[in-house]
Amino acid sequence: MSWFISPARLRELGILGMNCRNIDFISRYNPRQLYTLVDDKLKTKQLARRNGIPVPPLRFVVREQYRIRQVGRWFDNLNGFAVKPTKGSGGRGILIIKGRDGEAFVKSSGVHLRPEDLKRHLSNILAGLYSLAGTPDQVMVEELISFDARFANYSYEGAPDIRVIVFQGYPVMAMLRLATRASDGKANLHQGAVGVGLDIATGRCLKAVQYSRPLSVHPDTGCAFDQIELPEWPEILRLAARCNEMTGLGYLGTDFILDEKRGPLLLELNARPGLAIQVANGSGLLPRLRRIEQLRKRHVRVEDRVRFAMEAFGQPQLAP
């Protein structure tokens, strides 16, 4: 089977390409001096908390190598936690610990790590092994999220997350990312996670893909994707839209997770969001972005921007 598609057909479908994204949207709407607000997850978390946007609770930060030998006692009172490089990208360096077995730390996959394995991982993060430019980094340790039980059968071992593309304060496209065995329990499309396109009006599944190929059921759990409908959908869109004013960035990706008790929490922001969300939605971003650019008068209130996006970009619903 051939997967070739001509450039003319891509333009006809309204597919946003990398060059157009970089020149017309990222360079034009994202001031370079503001990148640090989203490239550093710790700064993003602190900024979100000041602006009243909920985030996963932070337990502690490790900034120096010599501190690593002391962290054993810091983890003593933590059964489950997430270790993240503050400047990592693509999910690299993130370590999810779901419990303890004696002195060992148990990953979401069930693999056991010795204390020295954990310390080595922290040391690698500080050395910049997972950072955007290979520069020295910091370690964030967050409380483990109890993700919404309604999605337990739609994600293999890891927690699902929600990506919403926001342009000029308007949520324009969204997808749910589901971990698989192939992605090692991480919601990263390039590593084999499933991308589920979501109707911007309802939060319902439109289509699903893995490695850009369509799927109807989860490859590991067998659950059908057409039953997916996200709870608290308007609130997720409102939180995503607020990230525009919070950061000053005009074009960004906003990533959320649904906690069973706390509701939607902001995980991170991205000033250079990828383009695979178009494949998951079966729709191009470019017409939606151009429509926002052509608005004669922008909506000031977040609620009005969300309402406009839901009406303008939602999928037509079939009559029962």
Buried (B, 14 or more C-beta within 10 A) or exposed (E): EEEEEEEEEBEEBBBBBEEBBEEBBBEEBBEEEBBEBBBBBBBBBBBBEEEEBBBBEBBBEBEEEEBBEEBEEBBEEBEBBBBBBBBBBBBBBBBBBBEBEEEBBBBBBEEEBEEEBBBEBBBBBBBBBBBBEEEEBBBBBBBBBEBBEEBEBBBBBBBBBBBBBBBBBBBBBBBBBBBBEBBBBBBBBEBBBBBBBBBBBBBBBBBBBBEEEEBEBBBBBEBBBEEBEBEBBBEBBBBBBBBBEBBEBBBBBBBBBBBEEBBBBBBBBBBBBBBBBBBBBEBBBBBBBEBBEEEEEEBEEBEBBBBBBBEBBEBEEEEE
